[in-house]
Amino acid sequence: MPVPAPPQPAGVWLGVTSWFGTRSISGSADDPIGSPLMWTLMAFARRDPGATATGATTVGADRRATSLTIGSTPTATASTGPLLGSAVQDPIGGFFRIFIGNGTAEHPDAGLLLGNGFSFDAATCTGLVACEGGRGGLMGNGGAGYNGGSGGAAVWVGNGGNGGAGVSAVNDGAGGNGGAAGLFIGNGGSGGRGADGLVGVNSGAGGAGGSGGRAAISAFGDGGDGGAGGAGADGNAGIDGVAAGTSGVEGGDAGDGGAGGAGGASSTLFGRGGNGGLGGTAGAGGRGGKGAAGLTAVEAGGAGLDGGDGARGGAGGVGGTGGSAGGSGGLFNSAGTNGDGGNGGRGGDAGSPGDGGNGAAGNVSAINGGAGGWGGNPGTAGVGGVGGTAGTRPRGRGSNGSTGSNGAIVTGPAGNGGTGGDGFNATSPATPAGTAGGTGGTGGNGGALGNGGTGGAGGTGATGTAGTDGTPTGAVATDGGTGGAGGNGGAGGLGGTTSGNGGAGGAGGSAGDGGRGGIGATGINTVVAGGNGGGGQDGGNGGNAGLAGTGGNAGTAQGTGTNGTNGDGGNGGRGGDAGSPGDGGHGAAGNLSTPNGGAGGNGGNPGIAGTGTQGGAAGTTLGAGGST
């Protein structure tokens, strides 16, 4: 019988690697000699008489199974249950599991000689805890981490496990690091991505990406890629003012982007360094809250409330730093690519201000108009965040992130001053004669970007009291009263300090007319024979008109803008009519005893007409117009 040739050393070596699904060096479908020989010896040690030297091709990794089938024919099994239980029920099997077998959720590390580390998932890694992937055996892959847990390392031959993606409540949302590659052959695991930031957690910052696993000691293998940094959270929007005249609340600052993880170093001979992780994009700042408009006064002569200020927009977050590429220290390998820096976040928009409330008009009890409220000031726009820098590995390329744009500013006019209330018009029949008109209220000043409010108009004065007519019995006619003065117009409010026009001055009120003079009574006709008639009474003088109101001064522009218009002066009043005189009485005829008839009485003199007044002067702001 021919003697078979002894197996080649390479075949024995690759036979061990065939436990992970590899073939012989010749590419034959037959498994090399080392694999069946090893399984036969192990089965013998376990006293399994049914073991055969069939070629093994895979190692099962079903974490739900109670035993691990090895080989194309399930002739040898290794328990995946807890070590203590196996040792009690089957001491030899429990001992065997220490050296060969995949990791489980209870015991994540693989057997010392052969097996893959356990990879955690949502079903096996519950709660807010980071789960690290199991370590591989001398030959086997490391398991994947979860909830930011690191990947398990390989030992001799195998790939490192991937790091788990971060969750915000664990380790500030950092992703897990990739596991290291095996000593001889294998790739480093990829780092886990950092968690996206949440408002109120770690200032909204995104979690850092995990570092890629290194393959620096391995002869053949790539370094793992670094995990990307998580995105920063957007800032909360500011709250608008609700009650009249209240200011807005600032927008929240955004979270920064998380840093990208560093790439793992490559192997000593053949391989490539891992790429650095991308820096996380920063969040946008929240908009500033709007100021509420001031309340318009409802009580006569009351002033309007000031408008609320707009609030600041939140600052944009800073972009995350890109991870540095993994290095290449071997003869035939290359470095990875640096991770790009994350983009900075946009700043939040500035909050707009509220307008001032209007003043209320005067009445008979409070004749002057109320002042207008001042306009509020706008908020400032949030500043855009700076972009993150790229990784720093020389010749690893990579780009810096872009700087975020600033938030939108408020453009005027905004935050306008309120209108002044009009002065009381003393023209009602119930108003006492000769009452002066009320002064118009001042217009409110504009906020930084607002127009000044218009001044209130002066009220019209009442007509003077009419003179009393004379009576034949002796009451003489009286003079008419002076008309009430017209109220002055209110001044216009100032324009904003940055921009805004000045407010127009209010018009002056018209003067009240003078009261008419009383009418003189007619003299008494005598009835006594020969008696003289009584003299007629003089008429009363007409009352003088009141003074016209002066127009309010125009408000001036303090920044860019134009001055308002001066208020026109009020109209002058008419003098009261002179009272007409009384006629003289008739003399009596003579009779037998008094043959001469009596003389007629003298007629009275008319009263003097009242003097009218000129119109009021316009406001006096230079170059702002207005007429008298």
C-alpha positions in Angstrom: 0.0 0.0 0.0 1.4 3.4 -0.9 2.4 5.7 1.9 0.8 9.1 1.7 3.0 12.1 1.5 3.4 14.1 4.7 1.3 17.3 4.8 2.9 20.7 4.0 3.4 23.1 7.0 1.4 25.7 5.2 -1.5 23.4 4.9 -1.4 22.7 8.6 -1.3 26.5 9.4 -4.1 27.3 7.0 -6.1 24.4 8.3 -6.3 26.3 11.6 -7.5 29.3 9.8 -10.1 27.2 8.0 -12.0 27.2 11.3 -13.1 30.7 10.2 -14.2 29.6 6.7 -10.9 29.7 4.8 -9.6 27.2 2.3 -6.3 25.5 1.7 -3.5 27.3 0.1 -4.1 25.4 -3.1 -7.7 26.5 -3.3 -9.0 22.9 -3.1 -12.4 22.3 -1.8 -10.9 19.7 0.6 -10.1 21.0 4.0 -6.4 20.8 5.0 -5.1 18.2 7.4 -4.7 20.4 10.5 -8.5 21.0 10.9 -9.8 17.4 11.1 -6.8 16.3 13.1 -7.4 19.0 15.7 -11.1 18.2 16.0 -10.5 14.5 16.3 -8.0 15.1 19.1 -10.4 17.4 20.9 -13.3 14.9 20.5 -11.1 12.2 21.9 -10.2 14.3 24.9 -14.0 14.6 25.4 -14.4 10.9 25.0 -16.7 11.2 22.0 -16.4 7.9 20.1 -18.5 9.2 17.3 -16.0 11.9 16.3 -14.6 11.7 12.8 -11.9 13.6 10.9 -14.4 15.5 8.7 -13.3 18.9 7.6 -14.6 21.8 9.7 -15.6 24.9 7.7 -17.5 27.2 10.1 -17.8 28.1 13.8 -21.4 28.7 14.7 -22.2 32.0 16.4 -25.9 31.7 17.3 -26.1 33.2 20.8 -29.5 31.6 21.2 -28.2 28.0 20.9 -27.3 25.8 23.8 -24.5 24.1 22.0 -22.0 25.1 19.3 -21.8 22.9 16.2 -18.3 22.7 14.7 -17.7 21.2 11.2 -19.7 20.4 8.2 -21.0 17.4 10.1 -22.0 18.1 13.7 -19.7 15.5 15.2 -18.2 17.7 18.0 -20.1 20.3 20.1 -19.1 22.9 22.7 -21.5 24.2 25.2 -22.2 27.9 25.2 -23.9 28.0 28.6 -22.5 29.4 31.8 -19.2 27.9 32.8 -20.2 27.0 36.3 -23.3 25.1 35.2 -21.3 23.2 32.5 -18.7 22.3 35.0 -21.2 20.8 37.4 -23.2 18.9 34.7 -20.3 17.9 32.5 -16.9 18.8 34.0 -15.0 17.7 30.8 -17.4 19.8 28.6 -17.1 22.8 30.9 -13.3 22.5 30.7 -13.5 22.3 27.0 -15.6 25.5 26.8 -12.8 27.4 28.5 -10.6 26.8 25.5 -13.0 26.6 22.5 -16.3 28.4 21.9 -18.0 31.7 21.0 -18.8 34.2 23.7 -22.3 34.6 25.0 -24.2 37.4 26.6 -23.4 36.0 30.0 -19.8 35.3 29.1 -18.9 37.7 26.2 -15.2 36.5 25.8 -14.6 33.6 23.5 -12.6 30.5 24.5 -8.9 31.0 25.0 -7.9 29.1 21.8 -10.8 29.4 19.4 -14.0 31.4 19.0 -15.5 34.8 18.3 -16.3 37.3 21.0 -19.9 38.1 21.6 -21.5 41.0 19.8 -24.1 42.9 21.8 -27.4 44.3 20.4 -30.6 46.0 21.6 -31.9 42.7 22.9 -28.8 41.8 24.9 -27.6 45.2 26.1 -30.5 46.9 27.9 -30.6 50.0 30.1 -28.3 53.0 30.1 -25.0 51.0 30.2 -22.2 50.6 27.7 -21.6 47.0 26.7 -18.2 46.0 25.5 -17.8 43.4 22.8 -16.3 40.1 23.9 -12.6 39.3 23.3 -11.8 36.8 20.6 -9.8 33.6 21.1 -6.3 33.1 19.9 -8.1 32.7 16.6 -11.3 34.6 16.3 -12.9 38.0 15.9 -13.7 40.4 18.6 -17.3 41.1 19.3 -19.1 44.4 18.6 -19.9 46.8 21.4 -23.2 48.5 22.0 -24.4 51.7 23.6 -21.0 53.2 23.2 -19.2 50.1 24.4 -15.8 49.3 22.8 -15.3 46.5 20.4 -13.6 43.4 21.6 -10.0 42.7 20.6 -8.7 39.8 18.5 -5.6 38.0 19.8 -3.6 36.2 17.1 -5.7 35.9 14.0 -8.9 37.9 13.6 -10.6 41.3 13.3 -11.3 43.6 16.1 -14.9 44.2 16.9 -16.6 47.5 16.0 -17.3 50.0 18.7 -21.0 50.7 19.5 -22.7 53.9 18.5 -23.0 56.2 21.4 -26.2 57.1 23.3 -26.6 60.5 24.9 -27.1 59.3 28.5 -23.9 57.2 28.6 -20.4 58.6 28.6 -21.5 61.9 27.2 -22.7 60.2 24.1 -19.2 59.0 23.0 -19.0 56.1 20.6 -17.0 53.1 21.5 -13.5 52.4 20.3 -12.9 49.7 17.8 -11.1 46.6 19.0 -7.5 45.9 18.1 -6.6 43.4 15.3 -5.0 40.1 15.9 -1.2 39.9 16.4 -0.5 38.2 13.1 -3.5 38.9 10.7 -6.6 41.0 11.0 -8.1 44.5 10.7 -8.9 46.8 13.5 -12.5 47.5 14.3 -14.3 50.7 13.4 -15.0 53.2 16.1 -18.7 53.9 16.9 -20.4 57.0 15.9 -21.0 59.6 18.6 -24.6 60.3 19.6 -26.4 63.3 18.4 -26.8 66.0 21.1 -30.0 66.5 23.0 -31.1 69.8 24.5 -30.4 70.0 28.2 -27.9 67.0 28.1 -24.2 67.9 28.1 -25.0 71.4 26.8 -26.5 69.8 23.7 -23.0 68.7 22.4 -22.7 65.7 20.1 -20.8 62.7 21.4 -17.3 62.0 20.2 -16.7 59.3 17.7 -14.8 56.3 18.9 -11.2 55.6 17.8 -10.6 52.9 15.2 -8.9 49.8 16.4 -5.2 49.5 15.7 -3.5 46.9 13.6 0.0 48.1 14.4 1.4 44.8 15.7 -0.2 42.7 13.0 1.7 41.7 9.9 -1.3 42.0 7.6 -4.3 44.3 8.3 -5.9 47.7 8.1 -6.5 50.0 11.0 -10.1 50.7 11.8 -11.8 53.8 10.7 -12.6 56.4 13.4 -16.3 57.0 14.2 -18.0 60.2 13.2 -18.8 62.8 15.8 -22.4 63.3 16.7 -24.3 66.4 15.5 -24.9 69.1 18.1 -28.4 69.9 19.1 -30.2 73.1 17.9 -30.8 75.7 20.6 -34.3 76.2 21.9 -36.3 79.0 20.3 -36.7 82.0 22.5 -40.2 82.7 24.0 -42.1 85.7 22.7 -43.4 88.3 25.2 -47.0 87.6 26.0 -48.2 90.3 28.4 -48.2 93.8 27.0 -44.8 95.5 27.1 -42.9 92.3 28.1 -39.5 91.5 26.5 -38.7 88.3 24.7 -36.6 85.5 26.1 -33.2 84.7 24.6 -32.8 81.9 22.1 -30.7 79.0 23.3 -27.1 78.4 22.3 -26.6 75.4 20.1 -24.6 72.3 21.0 -21.1 71.7 19.5 -20.5 68.9 17.1 -18.7 65.9 18.5 -15.1 65.2 17.6 -14.4 62.5 15.1 -12.5 59.5 16.3 -8.9 58.8 15.3 -8.2 56.1 12.7 -6.3 53.0 13.8 -2.7 52.4 12.9 -2.0 50.0 10.1 -0.1 46.7 10.3 3.7 46.4 10.2 3.9 45.0 6.6 0.8 45.3 4.5 -2.2 47.4 5.2 -3.6 50.9 5.4 -4.2 53.2 8.3 -7.8 53.8 9.2 -9.6 57.0 8.2 -10.2 59.6 10.8 -13.9 60.1 11.7 -15.8 63.2 10.4 -16.3 66.0 12.9 -19.9 66.4 13.9 -22.0 69.2 12.5 -22.9 71.8 15.1 -26.4 72.8 15.9 -28.1 76.1 15.0 -28.8 78.7 17.6 -32.4 79.4 18.6 -34.2 82.5 17.4 -34.6 85.3 19.9 -38.1 85.9 21.4 -40.1 88.9 20.2 -41.0 91.8 22.4 -44.7 92.5 23.0 -46.3 95.8 22.0 -47.0 98.2 24.8 -50.6 98.6 26.0 -52.6 101.5 24.6 -54.0 103.5 27.5 -57.8 103.4 28.1 -58.1 105.8 31.0 -58.5 109.5 29.9 -55.1 111.2 29.8 -53.2 107.9 30.5 -49.8 107.2 29.0 -49.2 104.3 26.7 -46.9 101.5 27.9 -43.4 101.0 26.4 -42.9 98.2 24.0 -40.9 95.2 25.0 -37.3 94.5 23.8 -36.5 91.7 21.4 -34.2 89.0 22.7 -30.8 87.8 21.5 -30.6 84.9 19.1 -28.6 81.9 20.3 -25.0 81.3 19.2 -24.3 78.6 16.7 -22.3 75.6 17.9 -18.7 74.9 17.1 -18.1 72.2 14.5 -16.5 69.0 15.7 -12.8 68.3 15.1 -12.0 65.7 12.5 -10.2 62.6 13.6 -6.6 62.1 12.6 -5.9 59.4 10.1 -4.2 56.2 11.3 -0.5 56.0 10.8 1.5 53.7 8.6 4.8 52.5 10.0 5.4 49.5 7.8 7.1 48.8 4.5 4.2 48.4 2.2 1.3 50.3 3.7 -0.2 53.8 3.6 -1.8 56.2 6.0 -5.5 56.8 6.0 -7.3 60.0 5.3 -7.9 62.7 8.0 -11.5 63.3 8.9 -13.0 66.6 7.8 -14.0 69.1 10.5 -17.7 69.6 11.1 -19.5 72.7 9.9 -20.2 75.4 12.5 -23.9 76.1 13.3 -25.9 79.1 12.1 -26.6 81.8 14.7 -30.2 82.4 15.8 -32.2 85.3 14.4 -32.6 88.4 16.5 -36.0 89.0 18.2 -38.0 91.9 16.9 -39.1 94.6 19.4 -42.6 95.7 20.3 -44.1 99.1 19.4 -45.0 101.6 22.2 -48.7 101.9 23.1 -50.7 105.0 22.3 -51.6 107.6 24.9 -55.3 108.2 25.6 -57.2 111.4 24.8 -58.1 113.8 27.5 -61.6 114.5 28.8 -63.3 117.2 31.0 -61.7 115.8 34.1 -58.2 115.1 32.7 -58.0 117.5 29.8 -54.4 116.8 28.6 -53.7 113.8 26.3 -51.4 111.0 27.5 -47.9 110.5 26.2 -47.2 107.6 23.8 -45.0 104.7 25.0 -41.5 104.3 23.8 -40.6 101.6 21.3 -38.6 98.6 22.3 -35.1 97.7 21.2 -34.3 94.8 18.9 -32.3 91.8 20.0 -28.9 91.0 18.6 -28.4 88.2 16.1 -26.6 85.0 17.2 -23.1 84.5 16.0 -22.4 81.6 13.8 -20.1 78.9 15.1 -16.6 78.2 13.9 -16.0 75.2 11.8 -14.0 72.3 13.2 -10.5 71.7 12.1 -9.5 68.6 10.1 -7.4 65.8 11.5 -3.7 66.5 11.8 -2.0 63.5 10.4 0.7 64.8 7.9 -0.2 64.2 4.3 -3.6 62.8 5.5 -5.5 65.6 3.7 -8.9 66.5 5.1 -10.7 69.8 5.1 -11.7 72.2 7.8 -15.4 72.8 8.4 -17.1 76.0 7.3 -18.1 78.7 9.7 -21.8 79.1 10.3 -23.5 82.2 9.2 -24.7 84.8 11.7 -28.4 85.0 12.4 -30.7 87.5 10.7 -30.8 91.0 12.2 -34.0 93.0 12.6 -34.5 95.7 9.9 -36.4 98.8 10.7 -38.6 100.4 11.2 -39.4 98.3 14.2 -40.0 99.4 17.8 -41.9 102.5 16.9 -43.0 105.1 19.5 -46.7 105.3 20.3 -48.9 108.3 19.3 -49.6 110.9 21.9 -53.3 111.3 23.0 -55.2 114.4 21.8 -56.1 117.1 24.2 -59.7 117.6 25.3 -61.9 119.6 22.9 -63.9 122.0 25.1 -66.7 122.3 22.6 -69.4 120.2 24.3 -72.5 122.1 25.5 -71.9 120.7 28.9 -68.5 122.2 29.1 -68.3 125.5 31.0 -67.9 128.5 28.7 -64.3 129.8 28.3 -62.7 126.4 29.2 -59.3 126.0 27.6 -58.5 123.0 25.3 -56.2 120.3 26.6 -52.6 119.9 25.6 -51.7 117.1 23.3 -49.6 114.2 24.6 -46.0 113.8 23.5 -45.2 111.1 21.0 -43.1 108.2 22.3 -39.5 107.9 21.2 -38.6 105.1 18.8 -36.4 102.2 19.9 -33.0 101.8 18.3 -34.7 101.1 14.9 -38.0 102.8 15.4 -39.8 105.9 14.2 -40.9 108.5 16.8 -44.5 108.7 17.6 -46.8 111.6 16.4 -47.6 114.2 19.0 -51.3 114.5 20.0 -53.3 117.5 18.8 -54.2 120.3 21.1 -57.9 120.7 22.0 -60.1 123.5 20.9 -61.0 126.2 23.5 -64.6 126.9 24.4 -66.4 130.1 23.4 -66.5 132.8 26.1 -69.6 133.5 28.2 -72.2 135.6 26.6 -73.0 138.9 28.3 -76.3 139.3 30.1 -78.8 141.6 28.6 -79.9 144.7 30.5 -83.5 145.1 32.0 -85.6 148.3 32.1 -85.7 148.0 35.9 -82.1 148.7 36.3 -79.9 145.6 35.6 -77.3 146.7 33.1 -76.0 144.7 30.2 -72.7 142.9 30.9 -69.7 142.2 28.8 -69.0 138.9 27.0 -66.4 136.5 28.4 -63.0 135.7 26.9 -62.8 132.6 24.8 -60.9 129.6 26.0 -57.3 129.1 24.8 -56.5 126.3 22.3 -54.3 123.6 23.7 -50.7 123.2 22.5 -49.9 120.3 20.3 -47.7 117.6 21.7 -44.1 117.2 20.5 -43.2 114.3 18.2 -41.0 111.5 19.5 -37.4 111.1 18.7 -36.3 108.7 16.0 -34.2 105.6 16.9 -30.6 105.9 17.8 -29.6 103.7 14.8 -32.4 104.5 12.3 -35.9 105.9 12.3 -37.6 109.1 11.5 -38.7 111.7 14.0 -42.3 111.9 14.8 -44.5 114.8 13.6 -45.6 117.4 16.1 -49.3 117.7 17.0 -51.4 120.6 15.7 -52.2 123.4 18.1 -55.8 123.7 19.1 -58.1 126.5 17.8 -58.9 129.3 20.1 -62.4 129.8 21.5 -64.4 132.9 20.3 -65.1 135.7 22.7 -68.6 135.9 24.1 -71.0 138.5 22.8 -71.8 141.7 24.8 -75.1 142.0 26.5 -77.9 144.1 24.9 -78.7 147.4 26.6 -82.3 147.8 27.7 -84.6 150.4 26.2 -85.4 153.5 28.4 -88.8 153.6 30.2 -91.6 155.5 28.5 -92.9 158.0 31.2 -96.7 158.2 31.7 -96.7 161.3 33.9 -97.8 164.3 32.0 -94.9 166.3 30.9 -92.4 163.7 32.3 -89.2 162.9 30.5 -88.5 159.5 29.0 -85.9 157.2 30.5 -82.4 156.8 28.9 -81.5 153.7 27.0 -78.8 151.4 28.5 -75.3 150.9 26.9 -74.6 147.6 25.2 -72.0 145.3 26.8 -68.6 144.8 25.3 -67.8 141.7 23.3 -65.4 139.3 24.9 -61.9 138.8 23.5 -61.0 135.6 21.7 -58.8 133.0 23.4 -55.2 132.4 22.4 -54.6 129.8 19.7 -52.6 126.7 20.6 -48.9 126.4 19.5 -48.0 123.5 17.2 -45.9 120.8 18.7 -42.2 120.5 17.8 -41.1 117.8 15.4 -39.1 114.9 16.7 -35.6 114.7 15.4 -33.8 111.7 13.9 -30.9 110.5 16.0 -29.5 108.1 13.5 -30.2 107.6 9.8 -33.6 109.0 9.0 -35.3 112.4 8.7 -36.8 114.8 11.2 -40.5 114.9 11.6 -42.8 117.8 10.6 -43.6 120.6 13.0 -47.2 120.8 14.1 -49.3 123.6 12.7 -50.4 126.4 15.0 -54.1 126.5 16.0 -56.6 128.9 14.4 -57.1 132.2 16.2 -60.5 133.0 17.7 -63.1 135.6 16.8 -63.9 138.5 19.1 -67.3 138.6 20.7 -69.9 140.9 19.1 -70.6 144.2 20.8 -73.9 144.5 22.6 -76.4 146.8 21.0 -77.6 149.9 23.0 -81.0 150.5 24.3 -83.2 153.3 22.9 -84.3 156.2 25.0 -87.8 156.2 26.5 -90.6 158.5 25.3 -91.4 161.7 27.1 -95.1 162.2 28.3 -97.4 164.7 26.7 -98.4 167.9 28.7 -101.8 168.4 30.1 -103.9 171.3 31.5 -101.8 171.5 34.6 -98.4 170.8 32.9 -98.8 172.2 29.5 -95.2 171.3 28.3 -94.5 167.8 27.1 -91.6 165.8 28.6 -88.3 165.2 26.8 -87.5 161.9 25.3 -84.7 159.8 27.0 -81.2 159.5 25.6 -80.3 156.4 23.7 -77.6 154.1 25.1 -74.1 153.6 23.6 -73.2 150.4 21.9 -70.7 148.0 23.4 -67.2 147.5 22.0 -66.6 144.4 20.0 -64.2 141.9 21.4 -60.7 141.5 19.9 -59.9 138.4 17.8 -56.6 136.6 18.1 -54.0 135.4 15.7 -53.3 131.9 14.8 -50.9 130.0 17.0 -47.3 129.5 16.1 -46.0 126.4 14.4 -43.5 124.1 16.1 -40.0 125.4 16.2 -37.8 122.5 15.2 -35.4 123.8 12.5 -36.1 122.7 9.0 -39.3 120.8 9.9 -41.9 123.0 8.4 -45.3 123.8 9.9 -47.5 126.8 9.4 -49.0 129.4 11.7 
